[in-house]
C-alpha cells in the first residue's frame, strides 16, 4: 500500500517514507543528518508513531527526490478541524499520560469553556465565518474530553497573571471560565498554578509551551506562536525523566 491509497493513515505514510528512503539508498542515520531530523524521529515516522511537520516533509522530498509526494500526501491535510501547525500536537495530546502547559495570555485550549473559546476564535484576522468558528469550537471542546478520565492524563497548568486579568467576552464569560478552572482544581482533576507579575522576567516569556509524556513514545515539547507551532523532541538526557505528581511545576 502507498500513501496514495490511504493518505489519512500514519502507518501507510510511514511505510511509503521507508520505501522511498530505501529506494534512494540512505540509512535512517544518513537521512537524519542530511534532513536535520533526529534518527529517532525518522524511526518514529516510518513506524507510523509520528507525523512529519510540513517543513520536514519538504526537506525529505528534496533529499529523496520524490517529486513532492511526501508533502502533498501529509495525513494532516484536508482534516481542517485545527490549524495545520497544531494538528500533530493535537494527536499527541490525546495519547499523553502527563501534560504540563503554560498559558501566557489565554486559558489553554484544553481548559476553555465554549463561550470563552468562541470569543477567542472570533478575535483573529481575517475574520472566520460562523461555520468555520463553530467547527473550531467543536474541536476545542472535543480536546477537553481527555479530562473525562480522572487519572490520565495528569494535567498541570501554569497561568500567567495576565490570563486571569484579561477580560475575554465580558464578565459573564470570564466568570464561567474561571469557575470551570477552579472546579477542575478543587476536584483534583488538574493542578493549577499562577505566575504573578511580580516574578518579572522568566524562561517562558516567549510564548505557549506544552510538555507531554507518553507510555510508548519519548516525551515532547510543543511550542506555539502566532499562526505557528512546532513539536520538538526533548534532549536525550531528559527523555527518561517522568513528571512528578507531587512537586510544583
VENHU-V594719 format. One line per field, one symbol per residue. phi: phi as a letter, one per 20 degrees, with the letter a starting at -180 (. if undefined). burial: + if it has 24 or more other C-alpha atoms within 12 Angstrom, else -. A space follows every 50 residues. Layout:
phi=???
burial=???
//
This chain:
phi=.dfffbfeeffffffffffffffeofffffffffelcfffffffffenec dffgffffffgffelemnffefdgfffnfmfbfgfdgfffffgfdfebcc cddeccfggfdffffffffffeefcffeffffffffffffffgfffefef ebefddcddfggffefednngfffffffffffffffemfcdccdefgffm fbfdffqfccdcdbfccffccddccflcabedffggfefefdffecdfg
burial=--+---+-+++++++++++++------+--++--+-++-+++++++++++ +++++++++++-++----+++-+++++---++++++++++++++++++++ +++++++++++++++++++++-----------+--+++++++++-++--- -+++++++++--++---+-----+--++-++--+----+++++++----- ------++++++++--++++++++----++++++--------+------
//
